[in-house]
Amino acid sequence: MLLPQREEAASAVRNLTAEDLAGLRDIGQPSERVDLESPLALSPDGRWVAFVLRRAVPETNGYCQGLVLMEVRAS
C-alpha cells in the first residue's frame, strides 16, 4: 500500500525493523543530484500540489510508486 491508512498510522507501538526502514515512503529524486527540477508541481490555479511518492518493496526487489495530489490549504 503506497499511502498509509489512518488505522495503520495509529497502530500499536512496536520495535522498528529493517523492513520498516526499507519501506519508508520517499518524495523526491532517486539520486543525490541537486541540479534536477523540483519533485513538486503546483497546479495553475495554486490549489493543488502534485508529486510522485515512492516506496521500496523488498519482497519483489522493486518499488511501488504513484502520483499524489494534495489540496493546498492554509493552516
C-alpha positions as CSV (number, residue, x, y, z in Angstrom):
1,M,0.0,0.0,0.0
2,L,1.5,3.3,-1.1
3,L,-0.5,5.6,1.1
4,P,-0.9,4.7,4.8
5,Q,-4.4,4.4,6.2
6,R,-5.4,6.1,9.5
7,E,-5.5,2.7,11.2
8,E,-2.0,1.9,10.1
9,A,-0.6,5.2,11.3
10,A,-2.3,4.8,14.7
11,S,-1.2,1.2,15.2
12,A,0.3,-0.1,18.5
13,V,3.8,0.9,19.4
14,R,6.4,-1.8,18.4
15,N,10.1,-2.2,17.7
16,L,11.5,-0.8,14.4
17,T,12.5,-3.4,11.9
18,A,14.7,-3.4,8.8
19,E,11.6,-3.9,6.7
20,D,10.1,-0.7,8.2
21,L,13.2,1.2,7.1
22,A,13.2,-0.3,3.6
23,G,9.5,0.5,3.2
24,L,9.8,4.2,4.1
25,R,7.9,6.4,1.6
26,D,10.0,8.9,-0.3
27,I,9.3,12.1,-2.2
28,G,12.0,13.4,-4.4
29,Q,14.6,12.4,-6.9
30,P,16.2,9.0,-6.8
31,S,19.7,10.5,-6.7
32,E,21.8,12.9,-4.7
33,R,21.9,15.5,-7.5
34,V,20.6,18.9,-6.5
35,D,20.6,20.3,-10.1
36,L,17.4,18.4,-11.0
37,E,14.0,20.0,-11.2
38,S,11.8,20.1,-8.1
39,P,9.8,16.9,-7.4
40,L,6.8,19.1,-6.6
41,A,4.5,20.8,-9.1
42,L,1.8,23.3,-8.3
43,S,-1.5,23.4,-10.3
44,P,-2.1,26.5,-12.4
45,D,-4.8,27.7,-10.0
46,G,-2.5,27.2,-7.0
47,R,-5.0,24.8,-5.2
48,W,-3.2,21.5,-5.7
49,V,0.4,20.2,-5.4
50,A,1.4,17.0,-7.2
51,F,4.3,14.7,-6.6
52,V,5.4,11.1,-7.1
53,L,5.5,9.0,-3.9
54,R,7.8,6.0,-3.9
55,R,8.2,3.1,-1.5
56,A,10.6,0.1,-1.8
57,V,9.1,-3.4,-1.8
58,P,11.8,-5.7,-0.6
59,E,9.8,-8.9,-1.3
60,T,9.9,-8.1,-5.1
61,N,13.2,-6.2,-5.1
62,G,11.2,-3.3,-6.7
63,Y,9.3,-0.1,-6.0
64,C,5.7,0.9,-5.6
65,Q,5.1,4.4,-6.8
66,G,2.2,6.7,-7.6
67,L,1.2,10.2,-8.4
68,V,-0.3,12.0,-5.4
69,L,-2.4,15.1,-5.5
70,M,-2.9,17.1,-2.3
71,E,-5.0,20.2,-1.8
72,V,-3.0,23.2,-0.7
73,R,-4.6,24.7,2.5
74,A,-3.6,27.5,4.8
75,S,-3.2,26.3,8.3
